């Protein structure tokens, strides 16, 4: 086997979700025919027309999506503390009442925030944080794999969709599309960013700057000699190397500054801080994606403290730190926090919750008309629940996202329809969640 081929094991994306769908072996020919995938830990060029076109540095409007994989319990994130049925259904895991020790942080007199999310209250009070409750996918599946696939493809119930909705958003943005215009921070290219346009995929933590096979001088020289011509593949290869070198320079500088001689701490706050610094250095970044796991709380979920509370505290630290680290760029940034589905209203016998239906979406950023819980609240009476067990989905997740795409990224109705084919009627989202 070619030694280069050996070093490229497991790095090709077929544009479908997650590591489960990544092939285990790639030949050099496939590697280049796939349009210059430079590494699993670096730039993924899916078409050869990217880097030279460049993105204008004066563009405005940026969207960051944070996916909570495992289905977070939205009822314990934004708590309907004024609804008695909430406490009836959750004798051990309900968040304490208003003004109680470990109780909810009141939002609007009806809903309250989990106390571990207290670092988010300043964004709520300054009205740049909002929520859309009873929101989610209309597909009834309780399978994590299917639900995440639908949430990322943007086509609930349709498995044949070949790309993700964030890649389709990228296609609707004006101008050329540099690989760094859309970033994913994670071990593999996510489903939501898969598609025909080039994107960048960066590992988390210290792995982001780990040397790659192509960083070895002998391998680099061999590839440079092999693809030094003027043909399309050679051009794509050189564009990819240039884009990777640019990002690696930024990351190396960032890690050197943050480390100060000590090992870099791991965690969401570090990754969001790194993303914020990348955005401030490179205004051409318009789309970004991060995913967090650990939200599947069937057992020992906890209430004000415990498993879920610990995860929410890390999430809050990462998001609030991200907002601060963005500085003036916060005014041009919208962050969406989504999850594949909610959880059962009643707690189970293991002190946890099982797979449910409706959930809560977060919308944060300078342009957000915040300080409000959007959407229609269906209530927790048994007759109002989905299949008499789950919070019903009263708002299709594509409606508020479509509104953000229109008002924040200036997409037209027709363009939003390209991003979300089959979405409820254009302009069906009745409330302005983005400031004019």
C-alpha positions in Angstrom: 0.0 0.0 0.0 1.1 3.5 -0.8 2.4 5.0 2.5 0.4 8.1 1.8 -2.8 6.0 1.4 -2.1 4.4 4.8 -2.0 7.8 6.4 -5.3 8.8 4.9 -7.4 6.1 6.4 -10.9 7.2 7.4 -10.9 10.7 6.2 -13.5 10.9 3.4 -16.9 12.3 3.9 -19.8 11.1 1.7 -21.8 14.1 2.8 -23.8 12.2 5.3 -24.0 12.3 9.1 -21.3 11.6 11.6 -18.4 9.2 12.0 -20.7 6.2 11.5 -21.0 7.1 7.8 -17.4 7.9 7.2 -15.6 5.3 5.1 -12.8 3.4 6.6 -10.3 3.6 3.7 -9.6 6.1 1.0 -7.3 5.7 -1.9 -5.1 8.6 -3.2 -7.2 8.8 -6.4 -10.5 9.0 -4.4 -8.9 11.5 -2.1 -8.1 13.9 -5.0 -11.2 13.2 -7.0 -13.2 14.2 -4.0 -11.7 17.7 -4.6 -8.7 18.0 -2.4 -9.7 16.9 1.1 -6.6 17.9 2.8 -7.2 16.3 6.1 -9.7 15.1 8.6 -8.3 17.7 10.9 -8.1 20.5 8.5 -9.8 22.0 5.5 -12.3 20.0 3.5 -12.7 21.4 0.0 -15.7 19.8 -1.6 -15.5 21.8 -4.8 -12.5 23.4 -6.5 -13.7 27.0 -6.9 -13.3 28.2 -3.4 -10.3 30.0 -2.0 -9.3 32.4 -4.8 -12.9 33.8 -5.0 -12.7 35.0 -1.4 -15.3 36.5 0.7 -15.6 40.2 1.2 -14.4 41.3 4.6 -17.1 43.9 4.9 -20.0 41.5 4.8 -22.3 41.6 7.8 -24.5 39.0 9.4 -23.1 35.8 11.0 -24.9 32.7 12.2 -23.5 30.2 14.7 -25.4 26.9 15.4 -24.8 24.9 18.6 -26.3 21.4 18.5 -27.0 19.7 21.8 -26.8 16.0 20.8 -28.7 13.5 22.9 -31.9 15.6 23.3 -31.6 18.1 26.1 -34.6 18.3 28.6 -36.0 21.7 27.5 -38.5 21.7 30.3 -35.7 22.0 32.8 -33.9 24.5 30.7 -36.7 27.0 30.3 -39.0 26.0 33.1 -42.8 26.6 33.0 -42.7 27.4 36.7 -46.2 28.9 36.8 -47.8 25.7 35.6 -48.6 23.3 38.4 -48.6 20.3 36.1 -44.8 20.7 35.7 -44.2 20.0 39.4 -46.9 17.3 39.5 -45.0 15.4 36.7 -41.5 15.8 38.2 -41.5 15.1 42.0 -37.7 14.7 42.2 -36.2 16.5 39.2 -38.3 19.6 38.9 -36.4 22.9 39.3 -37.3 24.6 42.5 -40.0 27.3 42.5 -39.3 31.0 42.2 -37.4 32.4 45.2 -36.7 28.9 46.6 -33.1 27.8 47.2 -31.9 26.4 43.9 -35.0 27.7 42.3 -35.6 29.0 38.8 -34.4 32.4 37.6 -37.6 34.2 36.5 -37.8 35.3 32.9 -41.3 36.6 32.4 -43.5 35.5 35.3 -44.4 32.2 33.7 -41.1 30.7 32.5 -37.9 30.6 34.4 -34.3 29.6 33.6 -32.4 26.7 35.2 -30.2 28.2 38.0 -27.1 26.7 36.3 -27.8 29.1 33.4 -27.5 32.2 35.6 -24.6 33.4 33.5 -27.0 33.9 30.7 -29.3 36.3 32.6 -27.3 39.4 31.6 -27.9 38.6 28.0 -31.6 38.1 28.8 -31.8 41.4 30.7 -30.1 43.3 27.9 -32.6 41.7 25.5 -30.2 39.9 23.3 -31.3 36.4 24.4 -34.7 34.8 23.5 -36.2 31.4 23.5 -38.7 29.6 21.3 -40.5 27.1 23.4 -42.5 24.0 22.3 -40.4 24.1 19.2 -38.9 21.2 17.2 -39.2 18.8 14.3 -42.6 17.8 13.2 -41.4 14.2 12.5 -42.5 11.9 15.3 -39.3 9.8 15.5 -37.7 9.2 18.9 -34.6 7.9 17.3 -31.5 10.1 18.0 -30.0 9.1 14.7 -33.1 9.9 12.6 -34.0 13.0 14.5 -30.5 14.5 14.3 -30.4 13.7 10.6 -33.7 15.5 10.0 -32.7 18.5 12.1 -29.5 18.8 10.2 -30.9 18.2 6.7 -33.8 20.5 7.4 -36.2 18.1 5.8 -38.1 16.2 8.6 -39.2 12.7 7.5 -37.1 12.7 4.3 -34.0 10.6 4.4 -33.0 11.1 0.8 -31.8 14.7 1.3 -28.1 14.6 0.4 -26.9 17.8 2.0 -27.3 19.9 5.2 -29.2 23.1 5.6 -26.2 25.2 6.7 -24.4 24.3 3.5 -27.5 25.3 1.6 -27.5 28.6 3.5 -23.9 29.1 2.3 -25.0 28.6 -1.3 -27.6 31.4 -0.9 -25.1 34.0 0.4 -23.7 36.4 -2.2 -20.3 36.3 -3.7 -17.6 33.6 -3.8 -17.3 31.2 -1.0 -13.9 30.7 0.7 -13.5 27.5 2.6 -13.3 29.5 5.8 -16.7 31.2 5.3 -18.3 28.2 7.0 -16.5 26.5 9.9 -17.3 23.4 12.0 -15.5 22.7 15.2 -15.5 19.0 15.9 -13.9 15.7 15.0 -15.8 15.1 11.7 -17.6 17.1 9.1 -21.2 17.3 10.4 -24.3 16.5 8.4 -25.6 20.1 8.7 -22.6 21.4 6.8 -22.2 18.7 4.2 -23.0 19.6 0.6 -21.5 20.9 -2.6 -19.9 24.1 -1.2 -16.5 24.1 0.5 -16.4 24.3 4.3 -13.7 24.0 7.0 -13.7 21.3 9.6 -11.5 21.9 12.6 -10.9 19.5 15.5 -11.5 20.7 19.0 -8.9 21.4 21.7 -5.3 20.7 21.1 -6.1 18.4 18.3 -6.8 21.5 16.2 -3.2 22.1 15.8 -1.9 18.6 15.7 0.4 17.9 12.7 -1.1 15.9 9.9 0.4 13.5 7.4 0.5 16.3 4.8 2.5 18.4 7.2 5.4 16.0 7.0 8.0 17.6 4.7 8.5 14.5 2.5 4.8 14.0 2.0 4.2 17.7 1.4 7.0 17.8 -1.2 5.6 14.7 -3.0 2.1 16.1 -3.2 3.4 19.6 -4.2 5.4 18.0 -7.1 2.5 15.7 -8.1 -0.1 18.5 -8.1 1.9 21.5 -9.3 0.2 21.9 -12.6 -2.6 24.1 -13.9 -5.3 21.4 -14.0 -8.4 21.7 -11.8 -7.3 19.1 -9.2 -3.9 20.7 -8.8 -5.5 24.2 -8.4 -7.9 22.7 -5.8 -5.0 21.1 -3.9 -3.1 24.4 -3.7 -6.2 26.3 -2.7 -6.8 23.9 0.1 -3.2 24.0 1.3 -3.4 27.8 1.4 -6.6 27.9 3.4 -5.4 25.3 5.9 -2.1 27.2 6.4 -4.1 30.4 7.1 -6.2 28.7 9.7 -3.3 26.8 11.3 -1.4 30.0 11.7 -4.3 31.6 13.6 -4.8 28.5 15.7 -1.1 28.2 16.6 -1.0 31.8 17.6 -4.2 31.4 19.7 -3.0 28.3 21.5 0.4 29.8 22.2 -1.2 32.9 23.7 -3.7 30.9 25.8 -1.3 28.3 27.0 1.3 30.6 28.5 3.5 27.5 28.9 0.8 25.4 30.5 -1.4 22.7 28.9 -4.5 24.1 27.4 -7.7 23.3 29.3 -10.3 21.4 27.5 -14.0 22.2 27.2 -16.7 24.1 25.5 -15.7 27.5 26.8 -12.3 27.0 25.4 -13.7 26.1 22.0 -16.1 28.9 21.9 -13.4 31.3 22.9 -11.2 30.0 20.1 -14.0 30.4 17.6 -14.6 34.0 18.8 -11.0 34.9 18.2 -11.0 33.3 14.8 -14.1 35.3 13.9 -12.6 38.5 15.1 -9.5 37.9 13.1 -11.3 36.7 10.0 -14.5 38.6 9.2 -15.1 36.4 6.2 -16.4 33.7 8.6 -20.2 33.8 8.3 -21.4 30.4 9.4 -20.1 28.2 12.2 -21.2 25.0 13.9 -20.4 23.3 17.2 -21.9 20.2 18.8 -22.0 19.1 22.4 -23.0 15.6 23.7 -24.1 14.2 27.0 -27.7 15.4 27.1 -29.4 12.0 27.0 -30.4 11.9 30.7 -32.4 8.7 31.2 -30.8 8.1 34.6 -30.0 10.5 37.5 -30.7 13.7 35.6 -30.7 15.8 38.7 -32.5 19.1 39.4 -30.8 22.3 40.4 -27.7 20.2 40.8 -26.5 17.0 39.2 -25.8 15.7 35.7 -27.9 18.1 33.7 -27.0 21.1 35.8 -23.3 20.4 35.3 -23.7 20.3 31.5 -25.8 23.4 31.5 -23.2 25.3 33.6 -20.6 24.4 31.0 -22.9 25.4 28.2 -23.7 28.8 29.9 -20.0 29.4 30.5 -19.2 28.7 26.9 -22.0 30.8 25.4 -21.6 33.8 27.7 -17.9 33.7 27.2 -18.4 33.5 23.5 -20.6 36.6 23.5 -18.0 38.5 25.5 -15.1 37.4 23.5 -16.8 38.4 20.2 -16.6 42.0 21.3 -18.1 44.3 18.6 -18.7 41.2 16.4 -21.5 40.2 18.8 -23.6 42.9 17.2 -23.5 41.0 13.9 -23.8 37.5 15.2 -26.8 35.3 15.9 -26.4 32.0 17.9 -29.0 29.3 17.6 -28.9 26.4 20.2 -30.9 23.4 19.0 -31.4 19.8 20.0 -33.0 16.9 18.1 -36.1 16.5 20.3 -37.3 17.1 23.9 -37.9 14.7 26.7 -40.9 13.2 28.5 -42.9 15.5 30.7 -43.0 12.9 33.5 -39.8 11.8 35.1 -39.1 8.1 34.9 -38.3 5.6 37.6 -34.6 6.2 37.3 -34.7 9.9 38.2 -34.4 10.9 34.6 -36.5 11.5 31.4 -36.9 9.6 28.2 -37.1 10.6 24.6 -39.9 13.1 23.9 -41.0 15.5 21.3 -41.2 19.3 21.7 -38.2 21.3 23.0 -36.8 24.8 23.4 -34.7 26.7 20.9 -32.3 29.4 22.0 -31.7 32.6 19.9 -28.9 34.8 21.1 -27.0 37.7 19.6 -26.7 41.5 19.1 -29.4 41.6 16.4 -31.9 39.5 18.5 -35.1 41.0 19.8 -34.6 39.2 23.1 -36.0 39.2 26.6 -39.0 37.2 25.3 -40.1 33.5 25.1 -41.5 33.2 21.6 -43.9 30.6 20.3 -47.3 29.2 21.3 -47.3 27.4 24.6 -49.6 24.3 24.3 -49.5 23.6 28.0 -48.8 20.4 30.0 -52.3 19.2 30.6 -52.4 15.5 29.6 -54.9 16.3 26.8 -52.4 18.9 25.4 -49.4 16.6 25.3 -48.2 14.8 22.2 -49.3 11.2 22.6 -50.3 12.2 26.2 -46.6 12.1 27.3 -44.5 14.8 25.6 -44.6 18.5 25.2 -46.2 19.1 21.8 -44.4 20.8 18.9 -46.3 24.1 18.4 -43.6 25.7 16.3 -41.8 24.0 13.4 -38.1 24.6 14.0 -37.7 25.8 10.5 -40.0 28.8 11.1 -37.9 30.8 13.5 -34.7 29.7 11.7 -36.2 30.9 8.4 -37.1 34.2 10.1 -33.5 34.6 11.2 -32.2 33.8 7.7 -34.5 36.4 6.2 -34.0 39.2 8.7 -30.4 38.6 9.7 -28.8 37.1 6.6 -31.1 39.0 4.2 -32.3 35.9 2.3 -35.5 36.2 0.3 -38.5 34.0 0.6 -37.4 32.0 -2.4 -33.9 31.6 -1.0 -35.3 30.3 2.4 -37.4 27.9 0.4 -34.2 26.6 -1.2 -32.7 26.1 2.3 -35.8 24.5 3.8 -37.9 22.9 1.1 -41.3 22.0 2.5 -41.1 24.5 5.3 -44.4 26.0 6.4 -45.6 28.8 4.2 -43.3 31.7 3.6 -43.4 34.4 6.3 -45.4 32.0 8.4 -43.3 33.1 11.4 -45.5 36.0 12.7 -43.1 37.6 15.1 -40.0 39.7 14.4 -37.3 37.9 16.3 -34.5 40.0 14.7 -34.4 43.8 15.2 -34.8 45.9 12.1 
